[in-house]
């Protein structure tokens, strides 16, 4: 069966460890769209981090960003829809987490364009230990950081793993307050509004495109892909995926460095 929508996570899935889209993958995606299938990136990245990937593709799709909190039209450079955490809720989260774990706090705000000022879109608390090199952020006290609605809240403890942080934070932050997930092994958690996941973002996109879950094939590798891979009619885990994702996937392909996504799509759309 030819899927009506192909949805792929970015890091660890669609791009290689060198952050490249292979020609083989690019070609099969083009064959898929020529055959009438829609394509989207479903990522934890905000819109401002998409273009290093999109510049390697002759496509500008509507993308699911910030783990489902944002629908972004990359062709028009326009944020179509957001689901945010309120300042009140973020202050409550900070108070609850302070009881169990010391963390740095950061937020990602939506803006209107992927090219809005980075220091206004990504704001970190004083002393925040970055999980990656960053000069594209603003810095302020925690109260200021959480003073405006955010599409994603980040909690950071550089001495713990993401799994250790998840266990501690989940004990005090239930789903009714925020959805908690992670996309790297280091001590960094990503929080969204309740029930906001890549699956909910894809469902919203499906409503726009007229596509239901059973007609979607989705690819992922980390905890923040679990809901999407479980929701899609065909959910595919990468060979490099965490075990929890492999357990809910319909199939497991090879790694992102071994043409994992391309191999699956070539079965449907053929090889070049």
PyMOL commands that set and color helices and strands:
alter all, ss='L'
color gray80, all
select helices_A, chain A and resi 10-14+23-34+47-49+51-54+66-68+87-98+118-121+142-145+162-170+198-209+213-215+223-231+243-248+256-258+260-269
alter helices_A, ss='H'
color red, helices_A
select strands_A, chain A and resi 5-8+38-41+62-65+70-73+78-82+104-108+122-125+138-140+152-161+179-181+186-192+216-220+234-237+251-252
alter strands_A, ss='S'
color yellow, strands_A
deselect
rebuild
show_as cartoon
